[in-house]
Amino acid sequence: MSLARIIGLTSLAMVAFAGNSLLCRQALKHTAIDPASFTVIRLVSGALILWLLARMKQSGSTGKGSWPSAFALFVYAAGFSFAYISLTAGSGALLLFGAVQVTMIGHGLWKGERLRALQTLGVLLALGGLVGLLLPGLSAPPLTGAALMIAAGVAWGIYSLRGKGAGDPTRVTAGNFMRAVPITIILSLLMLDFASVDSAGFYYAVASGGLASGLGYAIWYTVLPALRNTSAATVQLSVPVIAALGGIAFLGEPITLRLVLASVAILGGIALVIVQKR
């Protein structure tokens, strides 16, 4: 895979993940949908889109997903939705992507990967920018919400790692989404007394599942084999920045000097890691 294609697909996947975060925040904050219903609609929509994409693939493609990966997907999706009941957007993003980063870099180091000097500098620069963007002025997050978001981040990291070499990315992701649906339906039935769905929340959940999640994951697993674990972990730190910029553009959130400086630090650090990898 060429460097230009790696950069293009990685950027598109990160924009999709950021869009998913914005859709989830908007739905849970401004509509009547409950987190369990949002999760099941999101996963059903993602499964449908991915099944259609898999049907369009060449018949020689292999891969069908697995129950362990489906469970990791469920833990991520459910933990993400329920955590945002109590967490602020900033603290939630920090906990989520911090957990993803620790999981994937830790796995890479455990497998024998070593960071070069400039890669280490890039990781530190990106982490410093993320902390500078999200920590100042934030109160301590609620314990339950923080634990749920950390679990979601660890699950996302595991899910990403399991996607390497598992076969055709679209078929594998479709299989994982389909397997995650019955698990999520069980959760929805357990939370039936708290169920609430309105039209706006439903459409946000469909967009989150079909577009930002389903297509986003398919793109991400296409490019993931070309990235080292440390690079894949670090590049995902751009998602909170993209989400913040999306909030400015679409939700009317103000732009600040701190946001600009943190964006430069995070994206510059990611660039160092990727360039050194190549």
N, C-alpha and C positions, 0 to 999 in steps of 0.2 A: 504494500500500500504506500502510495506517495505521501510525502510530507504535507503537500497541499490538501490532499483528501483527508489525512488524519486530522489536520487543524479544522477543516470545514465540518466534518462529521462530529468531532468533539464539541465544537462551538454550538452546533445545532442541537445536540443532546443536552448541553448545559442550559440552553435557552428553554428547551422543553421542560426540564426539571424545575427551573425557576418559575415557568408559567404554571406548572402544577402546584407549586407552593402558593402562588398568588391566588389561584382558583380556590384552593382549600381554605385559605385565610378568609377570602371574600365570602365564601359560602357559609362557613361556620360563624362568622361574625355578623353578617348582614341578612341571612335568610333563616328560615325556621328549621332547616334540615338538621337532624342529629348526627353525631359522628359515626355511629354504626351504620345507619342508612347511607350516608355519604360513602363509606368504605365499600359496602356491597355494590352500590350502583357504579362506583369507580371501577371495581375489579370486573364486574360483568361487562361493562362497556369496553374495557381494555381487552378482555378475552374475546369479545365479538370482533373487534377491529383486527386483532392479531390473528384470529382464525381465518378471516377473509384474506389477510396478507399471506398467510401460510398456504392457502389454497391456490394463490397465484404463483407460488414458487415452483421451480422445476421439480419434477417427480423424483429426481435423484437426490434431493436434499435429505439430510438425516437430522435427527434430534427430535425429542418429544417432551423434554422437561422431566422433572422429578418431584416427588412429594417433599423431600427436605427443602428444595429450593422454593416450592410453593408455600411451605410453612414460613420460610424466611420472608417471602414476599408479603404474606398475610401479617406477620408481626410488624413489619415496616409500615404497611398501609394503615393498620388499625392503631398502632402506637402513634403514628404521625397525626391521625385525625383526633384521637382522644387527648393527646398532649396539648393541642391548640385550644382546648376548652379553657385552660388556666394560664398557659404561657403567653408572654408577649411575642411578637414576631421576631424581635431581635434575639431574645434569650433562646427561643426555640430553634432558630437557625444555627446559632452558635453551638448548642448542645448536639443537634443532629449531625452537622458536618464535622464537628470535632470528633464525635464517636465514629463516623465513617472513616475519617483520616487515621485515627489511632488504630482501628481494626485492620485497614488495608496496609498501612505502612508497617505495623507490627507483624503482620503475616509475611510481608516481603522480607523483612529483616530476619525473621525466624527461618525462612527458606534460604537464606544465605545472601540476599541482596545487600549491597553496601552503597551508601550515599557518597558521591564525590564532594569535594569541597564546595563547589559552586551550587550543587544540588542542596547541600545542607544549608547554605546561605539562602537559597531560594525558599526552602521549606520554612526557615525561621522568619524570613521577610513576609511570606504569605500569612503565616500564623500571627505575626505581629500586626499586620494590617487588619486581619479578621477580628482580633481582640480589640484593636483600636476602634474599629467600626461599631462593634456590638456591646462591649462591656461598659464604657463610661455612662453613668446616669441610670443604669438598669438596676433594679432591686433584685435581691436573691430570688430565683424562680421557685415556685411551689415544689415541694419534694415529689409529690405524686406525678405532676406534669413533667418534671425534669427526668424522673426515672423512666417514664413512658417514652420520652423523646430519645434518651440515650439508648434504650432498647431498640427503638426504630432505626437509629443510626448504625448500631452494631449489626442488626439484621440486614440493612442495605449493604453494608460492607461485605458480609458473608455472601449475600445474594450475588453481588458483583463478582466476587472471587470465584464462585461456583459457575459463573457463566463462561469462564475461559475454557475453550476447547470442548464445550459440551455439545457441539454440532451446529447446525444452521441456527443463527441467532433468532430469527423470526419464529421458526417452529418451536425452538426451546422455550422462548418467552411466552408464546401462545399456550404451550402445554402447561407452563407454570401458572399462568393466569387462570386457565380452566380448572386446574386442580385447587387453586386458592379460593375459587368461588364457593364450593360447598362448605369449606371451613368458615368463610365469612358469613354465609347464610346461617350457620349454627350460632355465630355470635349475634347476628341480627335477631334471631328468634329468642335468644336469652335476654336481649335488650328490648323486647317487643313493647313493654309497658312504657318505654321512653321514646318510641318511634315517632318521628315527625318529618314529613316531607312536603315541601311546597314546590311550585313549578320552577322558581328561580334556582333553588338549591339543587333540584333534580338536574337542570341543564348544566350547572357548574360541575356537578359530579360526573356527568356524561363527558363533558369536555376534558375534565381532569383524567378520566380513565381512558377514553378513546384516543385523544390527541396527545396530551402532555405525558401520560404514563405509557400507554400502549406503543405509540409510535416512538416516543422518547427512548424507551427501553430497547426497542428493536434497533434503533440507530446506535445506541450506546454499546450494545453487544456486538455490533458490526465492527466498531473501531477498537473495542477493549483489548483484543488479542495483540494489537500493535503497540500497546502501552505496558510499561512495567507497573507492578503493583504500586510502587511509590509515586510514579507519575500519575496513575489513575486516581490515587487518593488525593494528591495535591490539586489536580485540575478541578476537582469537584468543589474546592473552596471558592471558586468563582461564582457558584450558584447564588449564595447570599447577596453578592454584589449585583448580579443581574436582576435578582428579585427586587432589590432596593431601587434600582433604576427603573424597573417596571412599575414599582409603586409610585415613583415620581411621575412617570409618563401617563399611567392609566388610573391611578388612585388619588392623584393630587397631593402626594406627600412632598414636603419641601426638600430641596437640595442644600447640602451643607459642605463647608470646606473639609470637615472631617470625612465625609463620604467620598469626596474626590481624592483626598490623600490616601485613604484606606484602599480605594479601588486601584490606584497606581501601585501601591505596595503589594496587594494580593495578586493582581495580574502580572506584575513584574516578577514576582517570586515564582509563579507558575511557569512563566516563559523561561526562566533559568533552568527549572527542572526538566522541561520538555526539550530544550535545546541541548542540554548536557546528555540527555538520554539518546538523542540522535547522534 
